[in-house]
Amino acid sequence: MSETRLSPAELRDRLWQAVLEGSEFDAVDVVRAGLDAGWDEEGLLLDVVAAVQTKIGLEWAADRITVAQEHAATAINERVIAALVHGPAAGRPAHPYRGRVTVTCVDGEWHAFPARLVAEVLRLRGWQVDYLGAQTPTPHLVAHQHHTNSDAVLLSGSIPTHLPAAHAAITACQAVGVPVLAGGRAFGADGRFARALGADAWAPDARGAAAVLEAGLPRPMAARQAVDDLPHLVDQEYTMVVQSRSRLVKQVLADLESRFPAMRGYSDAQRERTAEDLVHILDFLATALYMDDAEVFTEFLDWTSEVLAARGVPVHSLVAGLDIVAEQLHDFPRVLGFVREGAARLRGPASDAVVPGTTV
């Protein structure tokens, strides 16, 4: 078959096979073949490399590849990007200089791949990009704005539990006169969390981000207090859950052992994984309280139940943990509402069971 007839599906299949086999050279050869077949760098980045990266995450969640394979595949895709946009055939962007922007991840966010794709697409389109990578502390991000006076900050987040940190970054950048364009799964499929946190704009992907920047983002006119965006935080439920997380994890583990004697035979590794699961549950519950949106919590529970099912862990163990959380936090009405909704989602529509502590 002539290389000029390579389809997106063929390129994605070839790249997937290369990263799965751990062959960096073969992976780079795939995108070079795409260039030879007439693809441009942006198309290969977004329609091939990004699509394969999405598949890597889905295959890990379905327990069809290991954590080590996922990390190795992601590392190869990172090097594929470098070879594609900075290789011997790459030149300076054909577009005229558009301005200077900062692309970064929310503090605590280590999924940097989406932000890297955005940074490279913007470079290809003529922007000078300061790519700060993963887990950028907000004070350092703001200090960088003082130094560069960027036209915009593009803030990437994949995990919703980092939304409170994103809120701090958004308000801090705006306070020094720099608009913020948010993107990534953490901000919701429709960008509703970006709007709730006061971001100047939201984009669903790299092409959308480029379009927003090309249309222009005005400088923020006046600083505001973060608390003004989310008046429901006055009830302090978010703060109380965050501050009591360690105690809650210990209490839930102890109660689970008393109700499920089989847990007493868990190995140290099993106990550690169970504790990690509980930490994630409480973190997503806290974030739901911060945003006052139950879907932050219930969507996480849906995803978690699918991952656990793929690993042979019954969903009732997750429901039992929620029951205990509800018992421990029975004095907090928003907590109980979110936990009740999450437990009902896991039990399914046929169940009429209620979460302890939620009856009136």
LUMPA-206198 format. One record per residue (C-alpha): residue number from 1; residue in one letter; x, z, y. Coordinates in steps of 0.2 Angstrom, whole numbers, padded with zeros to 4 digits. Example, Ala and Ser with C-alpha at 12.3 -4.5 7.8 and 13.67 -1.06 7.14 Angstrom:
% residues 2
r kemar->1&vexmi->a&c1->0062&c3->0039&c2->-0022
r kemar->2&vexmi->s&c1->0068&c3->0036&c2->-0005
//
This chain:
% residues 360
r kemar->1&vexmi->m&c1->0000&c3->0000&c2->0000
r kemar->2&vexmi->s&c1->0006&c3->-0005&c2->0017
r kemar->3&vexmi->e&c1->0010&c3->0010&c2->0028
r kemar->4&vexmi->t&c1->0000&c3->0002&c2->0042
r kemar->5&vexmi->r&c1->-0016&c3->0006&c2->0032
r kemar->6&vexmi->l&c1->-0013&c3->0025&c2->0031
r kemar->7&vexmi->s&c1->-0029&c3->0034&c2->0034
r kemar->8&vexmi->p&c1->-0030&c3->0052&c2->0041
r kemar->9&vexmi->a&c1->-0036&c3->0058&c2->0024
r kemar->10&vexmi->e&c1->-0021&c3->0050&c2->0015
r kemar->11&vexmi->l&c1->-0009&c3->0058&c2->0028
r kemar->12&vexmi->r&c1->-0017&c3->0075&c2->0026
r kemar->13&vexmi->d&c1->-0017&c3->0074&c2->0007
r kemar->14&vexmi->r&c1->0002&c3->0069&c2->0007
r kemar->15&vexmi->l&c1->0006&c3->0083&c2->0019
r kemar->16&vexmi->w&c1->-0004&c3->0096&c2->0010
r kemar->17&vexmi->q&c1->0005&c3->0091&c2->-0006
r kemar->18&vexmi->a&c1->0022&c3->0093&c2->0002
r kemar->19&vexmi->v&c1->0019&c3->0110&c2->0010
r kemar->20&vexmi->l&c1->0011&c3->0116&c2->-0006
r kemar->21&vexmi->e&c1->0027&c3->0111&c2->-0015
r kemar->22&vexmi->g&c1->0038&c3->0119&c2->-0002
r kemar->23&vexmi->s&c1->0046&c3->0102&c2->0002
r kemar->24&vexmi->e&c1->0051&c3->0102&c2->0021
r kemar->25&vexmi->f&c1->0059&c3->0085&c2->0020
r kemar->26&vexmi->d&c1->0044&c3->0077&c2->0011
r kemar->27&vexmi->a&c1->0033&c3->0085&c2->0024
r kemar->28&vexmi->v&c1->0043&c3->0078&c2->0039
r kemar->29&vexmi->d&c1->0043&c3->0061&c2->0030
r kemar->30&vexmi->v&c1->0024&c3->0061&c2->0030
r kemar->31&vexmi->v&c1->0022&c3->0062&c2->0049
r kemar->32&vexmi->r&c1->0036&c3->0050&c2->0052
r kemar->33&vexmi->a&c1->0027&c3->0038&c2->0041
r kemar->34&vexmi->g&c1->0012&c3->0041&c2->0052
r kemar->35&vexmi->l&c1->0022&c3->0037&c2->0067
r kemar->36&vexmi->d&c1->0028&c3->0021&c2->0059
r kemar->37&vexmi->a&c1->0010&c3->0017&c2->0054
r kemar->38&vexmi->g&c1->0005&c3->0017&c2->0073
r kemar->39&vexmi->w&c1->-0001&c3->0035&c2->0075
r kemar->40&vexmi->d&c1->0003&c3->0044&c2->0091
r kemar->41&vexmi->e&c1->0011&c3->0062&c2->0091
r kemar->42&vexmi->e&c1->-0005&c3->0070&c2->0097
r kemar->43&vexmi->g&c1->-0016&c3->0062&c2->0084
r kemar->44&vexmi->l&c1->-0004&c3->0068&c2->0070
r kemar->45&vexmi->l&c1->-0003&c3->0085&c2->0077
r kemar->46&vexmi->l&c1->-0022&c3->0088&c2->0079
r kemar->47&vexmi->d&c1->-0030&c3->0076&c2->0065
r kemar->48&vexmi->v&c1->-0016&c3->0079&c2->0052
r kemar->49&vexmi->v&c1->-0005&c3->0094&c2->0054
r kemar->50&vexmi->a&c1->-0019&c3->0106&c2->0061
r kemar->51&vexmi->a&c1->-0031&c3->0100&c2->0048
r kemar->52&vexmi->v&c1->-0018&c3->0105&c2->0034
r kemar->53&vexmi->q&c1->-0015&c3->0121&c2->0042
r kemar->54&vexmi->t&c1->-0034&c3->0125&c2->0042
r kemar->55&vexmi->k&c1->-0034&c3->0121&c2->0023
r kemar->56&vexmi->i&c1->-0019&c3->0133&c2->0021
r kemar->57&vexmi->g&c1->-0030&c3->0147&c2->0027
r kemar->58&vexmi->l&c1->-0045&c3->0143&c2->0017
r kemar->59&vexmi->e&c1->-0035&c3->0141&c2->0001
r kemar->60&vexmi->w&c1->-0027&c3->0158&c2->0004
r kemar->61&vexmi->a&c1->-0044&c3->0166&c2->0007
r kemar->62&vexmi->a&c1->-0051&c3->0158&c2->-0009
r kemar->63&vexmi->d&c1->-0036&c3->0166&c2->-0018
r kemar->64&vexmi->r&c1->-0030&c3->0149&c2->-0023
r kemar->65&vexmi->i&c1->-0013&c3->0152&c2->-0015
r kemar->66&vexmi->t&c1->-0003&c3->0167&c2->-0013
r kemar->67&vexmi->v&c1->0002&c3->0176&c2->0004
r kemar->68&vexmi->a&c1->0020&c3->0170&c2->0001
r kemar->69&vexmi->q&c1->0014&c3->0152&c2->-0002
r kemar->70&vexmi->e&c1->0003&c3->0153&c2->0014
r kemar->71&vexmi->h&c1->0018&c3->0159&c2->0024
r kemar->72&vexmi->a&c1->0030&c3->0146&c2->0017
r kemar->73&vexmi->a&c1->0017&c3->0132&c2->0020
r kemar->74&vexmi->t&c1->0015&c3->0138&c2->0038
r kemar->75&vexmi->a&c1->0033&c3->0139&c2->0041
r kemar->76&vexmi->i&c1->0035&c3->0121&c2->0035
r kemar->77&vexmi->n&c1->0021&c3->0115&c2->0046
r kemar->78&vexmi->e&c1->0030&c3->0124&c2->0061
r kemar->79&vexmi->r&c1->0046&c3->0113&c2->0057
r kemar->80&vexmi->v&c1->0035&c3->0098&c2->0055
r kemar->81&vexmi->i&c1->0029&c3->0100&c2->0073
r kemar->82&vexmi->a&c1->0047&c3->0102&c2->0079
r kemar->83&vexmi->a&c1->0052&c3->0086&c2->0070
r kemar->84&vexmi->l&c1->0037&c3->0077&c2->0077
r kemar->85&vexmi->v&c1->0038&c3->0081&c2->0095
r kemar->86&vexmi->h&c1->0057&c3->0084&c2->0097
r kemar->87&vexmi->g&c1->0064&c3->0073&c2->0084
r kemar->88&vexmi->p&c1->0076&c3->0058&c2->0087
r kemar->89&vexmi->a&c1->0061&c3->0046&c2->0091
r kemar->90&vexmi->a&c1->0053&c3->0058&c2->0103
r kemar->91&vexmi->g&c1->0055&c3->0054&c2->0121
r kemar->92&vexmi->r&c1->0049&c3->0062&c2->0138
r kemar->93&vexmi->p&c1->0030&c3->0062&c2->0140
r kemar->94&vexmi->a&c1->0023&c3->0045&c2->0146
r kemar->95&vexmi->h&c1->0011&c3->0054&c2->0158
r kemar->96&vexmi->p&c1->0016&c3->0059&c2->0176
r kemar->97&vexmi->y&c1->0020&c3->0078&c2->0179
r kemar->98&vexmi->r&c1->0004&c3->0087&c2->0180
r kemar->99&vexmi->g&c1->0009&c3->0105&c2->0184
r kemar->100&vexmi->r&c1->0015&c3->0121&c2->0175
r kemar->101&vexmi->v&c1->0006&c3->0132&c2->0163
r kemar->102&vexmi->t&c1->0009&c3->0147&c2->0152
r kemar->103&vexmi->v&c1->0003&c3->0146&c2->0134
r kemar->104&vexmi->t&c1->0003&c3->0163&c2->0125
r kemar->105&vexmi->c&c1->-0006&c3->0174&c2->0112
r kemar->106&vexmi->v&c1->-0015&c3->0190&c2->0115
r kemar->107&vexmi->d&c1->-0005&c3->0206&c2->0113
r kemar->108&vexmi->g&c1->-0006&c3->0210&c2->0095
r kemar->109&vexmi->e&c1->-0010&c3->0192&c2->0089
r kemar->110&vexmi->w&c1->0003&c3->0185&c2->0077
r kemar->111&vexmi->h&c1->-0007&c3->0169&c2->0073
r kemar->112&vexmi->a&c1->0003&c3->0158&c2->0085
r kemar->113&vexmi->f&c1->0001&c3->0141&c2->0076
r kemar->114&vexmi->p&c1->-0015&c3->0136&c2->0087
r kemar->115&vexmi->a&c1->-0006&c3->0141&c2->0103
r kemar->116&vexmi->r&c1->0009&c3->0131&c2->0097
r kemar->117&vexmi->l&c1->-0002&c3->0115&c2->0095
r kemar->118&vexmi->v&c1->-0010&c3->0117&c2->0112
r kemar->119&vexmi->a&c1->0008&c3->0119&c2->0120
r kemar->120&vexmi->e&c1->0014&c3->0103&c2->0112
r kemar->121&vexmi->v&c1->-0001&c3->0093&c2->0116
r kemar->122&vexmi->l&c1->0000&c3->0098&c2->0134
r kemar->123&vexmi->r&c1->0018&c3->0094&c2->0135
r kemar->124&vexmi->l&c1->0014&c3->0077&c2->0128
r kemar->125&vexmi->r&c1->0001&c3->0075&c2->0142
r kemar->126&vexmi->g&c1->0014&c3->0079&c2->0156
r kemar->127&vexmi->w&c1->0012&c3->0098&c2->0158
r kemar->128&vexmi->q&c1->0027&c3->0109&c2->0160
r kemar->129&vexmi->v&c1->0023&c3->0122&c2->0147
r kemar->130&vexmi->d&c1->0030&c3->0140&c2->0146
r kemar->131&vexmi->y&c1->0026&c3->0144&c2->0128
r kemar->132&vexmi->l&c1->0028&c3->0163&c2->0125
r kemar->133&vexmi->g&c1->0022&c3->0163&c2->0107
r kemar->134&vexmi->a&c1->0014&c3->0177&c2->0097
r kemar->135&vexmi->q&c1->0010&c3->0195&c2->0103
r kemar->136&vexmi->t&c1->0014&c3->0194&c2->0121
r kemar->137&vexmi->p&c1->0012&c3->0211&c2->0130
r kemar->138&vexmi->t&c1->0001&c3->0210&c2->0145
r kemar->139&vexmi->p&c1->0014&c3->0218&c2->0157
r kemar->140&vexmi->h&c1->0027&c3->0204&c2->0152
r kemar->141&vexmi->l&c1->0014&c3->0191&c2->0154
r kemar->142&vexmi->v&c1->0010&c3->0196&c2->0171
r kemar->143&vexmi->a&c1->0028&c3->0198&c2->0176
r kemar->144&vexmi->h&c1->0030&c3->0180&c2->0170
r kemar->145&vexmi->q&c1->0017&c3->0174&c2->0182
r kemar->146&vexmi->h&c1->0025&c3->0183&c2->0196
r kemar->147&vexmi->h&c1->0041&c3->0173&c2->0192
r kemar->148&vexmi->t&c1->0033&c3->0156&c2->0189
r kemar->149&vexmi->n&c1->0016&c3->0156&c2->0198
r kemar->150&vexmi->s&c1->0008&c3->0146&c2->0184
r kemar->151&vexmi->d&c1->-0006&c3->0134&c2->0187
r kemar->152&vexmi->a&c1->-0015&c3->0143&c2->0173
r kemar->153&vexmi->v&c1->-0013&c3->0154&c2->0158
r kemar->154&vexmi->l&c1->-0019&c3->0148&c2->0142
r kemar->155&vexmi->l&c1->-0023&c3->0163&c2->0131
r kemar->156&vexmi->s&c1->-0025&c3->0161&c2->0112
r kemar->157&vexmi->g&c1->-0033&c3->0173&c2->0100
r kemar->158&vexmi->s&c1->-0038&c3->0171&c2->0082
r kemar->159&vexmi->i&c1->-0043&c3->0189&c2->0077
r kemar->160&vexmi->p&c1->-0058&c3->0197&c2->0086
r kemar->161&vexmi->t&c1->-0051&c3->0214&c2->0085
r kemar->162&vexmi->h&c1->-0039&c3->0209&c2->0099
r kemar->163&vexmi->l&c1->-0053&c3->0205&c2->0111
r kemar->164&vexmi->p&c1->-0050&c3->0222&c2->0121
r kemar->165&vexmi->a&c1->-0032&c3->0217&c2->0123
r kemar->166&vexmi->a&c1->-0038&c3->0199&c2->0129
r kemar->167&vexmi->h&c1->-0049&c3->0207&c2->0142
r kemar->168&vexmi->a&c1->-0034&c3->0217&c2->0149
r kemar->169&vexmi->a&c1->-0024&c3->0201&c2->0150
r kemar->170&vexmi->i&c1->-0038&c3->0191&c2->0158
r kemar->171&vexmi->t&c1->-0041&c3->0203&c2->0172
r kemar->172&vexmi->a&c1->-0022&c3->0206&c2->0175
r kemar->173&vexmi->c&c1->-0018&c3->0188&c2->0176
r kemar->174&vexmi->q&c1->-0033&c3->0185&c2->0188
r kemar->175&vexmi->a&c1->-0027&c3->0200&c2->0198
r kemar->176&vexmi->v&c1->-0011&c3->0191&c2->0203
r kemar->177&vexmi->g&c1->-0021&c3->0175&c2->0207
r kemar->178&vexmi->v&c1->-0019&c3->0165&c2->0190
r kemar->179&vexmi->p&c1->-0034&c3->0158&c2->0181
r kemar->180&vexmi->v&c1->-0036&c3->0160&c2->0163
r kemar->181&vexmi->l&c1->-0042&c3->0148&c2->0150
r kemar->182&vexmi->a&c1->-0046&c3->0156&c2->0133
r kemar->183&vexmi->g&c1->-0047&c3->0148&c2->0116
r kemar->184&vexmi->g&c1->-0046&c3->0152&c2->0098
r kemar->185&vexmi->r&c1->-0058&c3->0159&c2->0085
r kemar->186&vexmi->a&c1->-0058&c3->0176&c2->0092
r kemar->187&vexmi->f&c1->-0068&c3->0171&c2->0107
r kemar->188&vexmi->g&c1->-0082&c3->0164&c2->0097
r kemar->189&vexmi->a&c1->-0087&c3->0147&c2->0091
r kemar->190&vexmi->d&c1->-0096&c3->0144&c2->0108
r kemar->191&vexmi->g&c1->-0084&c3->0154&c2->0119
r kemar->192&vexmi->r&c1->-0097&c3->0167&c2->0122
r kemar->193&vexmi->f&c1->-0084&c3->0181&c2->0121
r kemar->194&vexmi->a&c1->-0073&c3->0172&c2->0133
r kemar->195&vexmi->r&c1->-0087&c3->0172&c2->0146
r kemar->196&vexmi->a&c1->-0091&c3->0190&c2->0143
r kemar->197&vexmi->l&c1->-0074&c3->0195&c2->0146
r kemar->198&vexmi->g&c1->-0073&c3->0185&c2->0163
r kemar->199&vexmi->a&c1->-0061&c3->0171&c2->0158
r kemar->200&vexmi->d&c1->-0061&c3->0157&c2->0170
r kemar->201&vexmi->a&c1->-0064&c3->0144&c2->0156
r kemar->202&vexmi->w&c1->-0065&c3->0142&c2->0138
r kemar->203&vexmi->a&c1->-0060&c3->0127&c2->0127
r kemar->204&vexmi->p&c1->-0063&c3->0124&c2->0108
r kemar->205&vexmi->d&c1->-0047&c3->0115&c2->0104
r kemar->206&vexmi->a&c1->-0031&c3->0108&c2->0112
r kemar->207&vexmi->r&c1->-0040&c3->0092&c2->0118
r kemar->208&vexmi->g&c1->-0053&c3->0102&c2->0126
r kemar->209&vexmi->a&c1->-0040&c3->0113&c2->0134
r kemar->210&vexmi->a&c1->-0031&c3->0098&c2->0141
r kemar->211&vexmi->a&c1->-0048&c3->0091&c2->0148
r kemar->212&vexmi->v&c1->-0051&c3->0108&c2->0157
r kemar->213&vexmi->l&c1->-0034&c3->0108&c2->0165
r kemar->214&vexmi->e&c1->-0035&c3->0090&c2->0170
r kemar->215&vexmi->a&c1->-0052&c3->0093&c2->0178
r kemar->216&vexmi->g&c1->-0044&c3->0108&c2->0188
r kemar->217&vexmi->l&c1->-0045&c3->0127&c2->0188
r kemar->218&vexmi->p&c1->-0047&c3->0135&c2->0204
r kemar->219&vexmi->r&c1->-0037&c3->0151&c2->0208
r kemar->220&vexmi->p&c1->-0047&c3->0167&c2->0207
r kemar->221&vexmi->m&c1->-0052&c3->0173&c2->0224
r kemar->222&vexmi->a&c1->-0054&c3->0192&c2->0221
r kemar->223&vexmi->a&c1->-0048&c3->0204&c2->0208
r kemar->224&vexmi->r&c1->-0061&c3->0214&c2->0198
r kemar->225&vexmi->q&c1->-0061&c3->0229&c2->0187
r kemar->226&vexmi->a&c1->-0062&c3->0226&c2->0168
r kemar->227&vexmi->v&c1->-0076&c3->0239&c2->0166
r kemar->228&vexmi->d&c1->-0087&c3->0229&c2->0177
r kemar->229&vexmi->d&c1->-0089&c3->0215&c2->0164
r kemar->230&vexmi->l&c1->-0095&c3->0227&c2->0150
r kemar->231&vexmi->p&c1->-0106&c3->0241&c2->0158
r kemar->232&vexmi->h&c1->-0111&c3->0246&c2->0140
r kemar->233&vexmi->l&c1->-0094&c3->0255&c2->0138
r kemar->234&vexmi->v&c1->-0101&c3->0269&c2->0148
r kemar->235&vexmi->d&c1->-0108&c3->0277&c2->0132
r kemar->236&vexmi->q&c1->-0090&c3->0280&c2->0126
r kemar->237&vexmi->e&c1->-0094&c3->0275&c2->0108
r kemar->238&vexmi->y&c1->-0080&c3->0262&c2->0107
r kemar->239&vexmi->t&c1->-0068&c3->0275&c2->0113
r kemar->240&vexmi->m&c1->-0074&c3->0288&c2->0101
r kemar->241&vexmi->v&c1->-0072&c3->0277&c2->0086
r kemar->242&vexmi->v&c1->-0055&c3->0271&c2->0091
r kemar->243&vexmi->q&c1->-0049&c3->0289&c2->0094
r kemar->244&vexmi->s&c1->-0056&c3->0295&c2->0077
r kemar->245&vexmi->r&c1->-0050&c3->0280&c2->0066
r kemar->246&vexmi->s&c1->-0036&c3->0289&c2->0057
r kemar->247&vexmi->r&c1->-0048&c3->0304&c2->0053
r kemar->248&vexmi->l&c1->-0062&c3->0293&c2->0048
r kemar->249&vexmi->v&c1->-0051&c3->0283&c2->0036
r kemar->250&vexmi->k&c1->-0045&c3->0299&c2->0027
r kemar->251&vexmi->q&c1->-0063&c3->0306&c2->0026
r kemar->252&vexmi->v&c1->-0070&c3->0289&c2->0019
r kemar->253&vexmi->l&c1->-0057&c3->0288&c2->0006
r kemar->254&vexmi->a&c1->-0060&c3->0306&c2->0001
r kemar->255&vexmi->d&c1->-0079&c3->0303&c2->0000
r kemar->256&vexmi->l&c1->-0076&c3->0287&c2->-0010
r kemar->257&vexmi->e&c1->-0066&c3->0296&c2->-0023
r kemar->258&vexmi->s&c1->-0079&c3->0310&c2->-0025
r kemar->259&vexmi->r&c1->-0093&c3->0297&c2->-0028
r kemar->260&vexmi->f&c1->-0082&c3->0285&c2->-0038
r kemar->261&vexmi->p&c1->-0071&c3->0295&c2->-0050
r kemar->262&vexmi->a&c1->-0063&c3->0279&c2->-0056
r kemar->263&vexmi->m&c1->-0054&c3->0278&c2->-0039
r kemar->264&vexmi->r&c1->-0044&c3->0294&c2->-0044
r kemar->265&vexmi->g&c1->-0034&c3->0283&c2->-0056
r kemar->266&vexmi->y&c1->-0029&c3->0271&c2->-0042
r kemar->267&vexmi->s&c1->-0011&c3->0267&c2->-0040
r kemar->268&vexmi->d&c1->-0002&c3->0270&c2->-0024
r kemar->269&vexmi->a&c1->-0003&c3->0252&c2->-0020
r kemar->270&vexmi->q&c1->-0022&c3->0251&c2->-0023
r kemar->271&vexmi->r&c1->-0025&c3->0266&c2->-0012
r kemar->272&vexmi->e&c1->-0015&c3->0258&c2->0002
r kemar->273&vexmi->r&c1->-0025&c3->0242&c2->0001
r kemar->274&vexmi->t&c1->-0041&c3->0252&c2->0001
r kemar->275&vexmi->a&c1->-0035&c3->0261&c2->0016
r kemar->276&vexmi->e&c1->-0030&c3->0245&c2->0025
r kemar->277&vexmi->d&c1->-0048&c3->0238&c2->0021
r kemar->278&vexmi->l&c1->-0056&c3->0253&c2->0029
r kemar->279&vexmi->v&c1->-0044&c3->0251&c2->0044
r kemar->280&vexmi->h&c1->-0050&c3->0233&c2->0047
r kemar->281&vexmi->i&c1->-0068&c3->0238&c2->0045
r kemar->282&vexmi->l&c1->-0067&c3->0252&c2->0058
r kemar->283&vexmi->d&c1->-0057&c3->0240&c2->0070
r kemar->284&vexmi->f&c1->-0070&c3->0227&c2->0069
r kemar->285&vexmi->l&c1->-0084&c3->0240&c2->0071
r kemar->286&vexmi->a&c1->-0075&c3->0246&c2->0087
r kemar->287&vexmi->t&c1->-0073&c3->0228&c2->0093
r kemar->288&vexmi->a&c1->-0092&c3->0225&c2->0090
r kemar->289&vexmi->l&c1->-0095&c3->0241&c2->0101
r kemar->290&vexmi->y&c1->-0083&c3->0234&c2->0114
r kemar->291&vexmi->m&c1->-0092&c3->0218&c2->0115
r kemar->292&vexmi->d&c1->-0109&c3->0225&c2->0111
r kemar->293&vexmi->d&c1->-0112&c3->0211&c2->0099
r kemar->294&vexmi->a&c1->-0116&c3->0215&c2->0081
r kemar->295&vexmi->e&c1->-0110&c3->0198&c2->0075
r kemar->296&vexmi->v&c1->-0092&c3->0203&c2->0078
r kemar->297&vexmi->f&c1->-0094&c3->0215&c2->0064
r kemar->298&vexmi->t&c1->-0106&c3->0206&c2->0052
r kemar->299&vexmi->e&c1->-0096&c3->0190&c2->0052
r kemar->300&vexmi->f&c1->-0081&c3->0200&c2->0047
r kemar->301&vexmi->l&c1->-0091&c3->0208&c2->0033
r kemar->302&vexmi->d&c1->-0096&c3->0191&c2->0027
r kemar->303&vexmi->w&c1->-0079&c3->0185&c2->0027
r kemar->304&vexmi->t&c1->-0072&c3->0200&c2->0019
r kemar->305&vexmi->s&c1->-0085&c3->0200&c2->0005
r kemar->306&vexmi->e&c1->-0080&c3->0182&c2->0001
r kemar->307&vexmi->v&c1->-0062&c3->0187&c2->0000
r kemar->308&vexmi->l&c1->-0065&c3->0202&c2->-0011
r kemar->309&vexmi->a&c1->-0076&c3->0192&c2->-0022
r kemar->310&vexmi->a&c1->-0062&c3->0179&c2->-0024
r kemar->311&vexmi->r&c1->-0051&c3->0193&c2->-0030
r kemar->312&vexmi->g&c1->-0064&c3->0201&c2->-0042
r kemar->313&vexmi->v&c1->-0069&c3->0216&c2->-0031
r kemar->314&vexmi->p&c1->-0087&c3->0220&c2->-0031
r kemar->315&vexmi->v&c1->-0096&c3->0220&c2->-0014
r kemar->316&vexmi->h&c1->-0105&c3->0237&c2->-0018
r kemar->317&vexmi->s&c1->-0088&c3->0245&c2->-0015
r kemar->318&vexmi->l&c1->-0089&c3->0238&c2->0003
r kemar->319&vexmi->v&c1->-0107&c3->0244&c2->0005
r kemar->320&vexmi->a&c1->-0102&c3->0262&c2->-0001
r kemar->321&vexmi->g&c1->-0089&c3->0263&c2->0012
r kemar->322&vexmi->l&c1->-0101&c3->0258&c2->0026
r kemar->323&vexmi->d&c1->-0113&c3->0271&c2->0020
r kemar->324&vexmi->i&c1->-0100&c3->0284&c2->0022
r kemar->325&vexmi->v&c1->-0095&c3->0278&c2->0039
r kemar->326&vexmi->a&c1->-0113&c3->0279&c2->0044
r kemar->327&vexmi->e&c1->-0114&c3->0297&c2->0038
r kemar->328&vexmi->q&c1->-0098&c3->0302&c2->0048
r kemar->329&vexmi->l&c1->-0104&c3->0293&c2->0064
r kemar->330&vexmi->h&c1->-0123&c3->0298&c2->0063
r kemar->331&vexmi->d&c1->-0123&c3->0304&c2->0082
r kemar->332&vexmi->f&c1->-0119&c3->0286&c2->0089
r kemar->333&vexmi->p&c1->-0134&c3->0275&c2->0090
r kemar->334&vexmi->r&c1->-0125&c3->0259&c2->0093
r kemar->335&vexmi->v&c1->-0113&c3->0262&c2->0078
r kemar->336&vexmi->l&c1->-0127&c3->0265&c2->0067
r kemar->337&vexmi->g&c1->-0136&c3->0250&c2->0072
r kemar->338&vexmi->f&c1->-0121&c3->0239&c2->0069
r kemar->339&vexmi->v&c1->-0117&c3->0247&c2->0052
r kemar->340&vexmi->r&c1->-0135&c3->0246&c2->0046
r kemar->341&vexmi->e&c1->-0135&c3->0227&c2->0051
r kemar->342&vexmi->g&c1->-0119&c3->0225&c2->0042
r kemar->343&vexmi->a&c1->-0124&c3->0234&c2->0026
r kemar->344&vexmi->a&c1->-0141&c3->0225&c2->0025
r kemar->345&vexmi->r&c1->-0131&c3->0208&c2->0026
r kemar->346&vexmi->l&c1->-0121&c3->0213&c2->0012
r kemar->347&vexmi->r&c1->-0135&c3->0220&c2->0001
r kemar->348&vexmi->g&c1->-0145&c3->0204&c2->0004
r kemar->349&vexmi->p&c1->-0163&c3->0200&c2->0009
r kemar->350&vexmi->a&c1->-0170&c3->0207&c2->-0007
r kemar->351&vexmi->s&c1->-0164&c3->0225&c2->-0004
r kemar->352&vexmi->d&c1->-0174&c3->0238&c2->0005
r kemar->353&vexmi->a&c1->-0161&c3->0251&c2->0005
r kemar->354&vexmi->v&c1->-0156&c3->0260&c2->0021
r kemar->355&vexmi->v&c1->-0139&c3->0266&c2->0026
r kemar->356&vexmi->p&c1->-0138&c3->0285&c2->0026
r kemar->357&vexmi->g&c1->-0140&c3->0292&c2->0044
r kemar->358&vexmi->t&c1->-0150&c3->0277&c2->0050
r kemar->359&vexmi->t&c1->-0168&c3->0283&c2->0046
r kemar->360&vexmi->v&c1->-0178&c3->0291&c2->0060
//
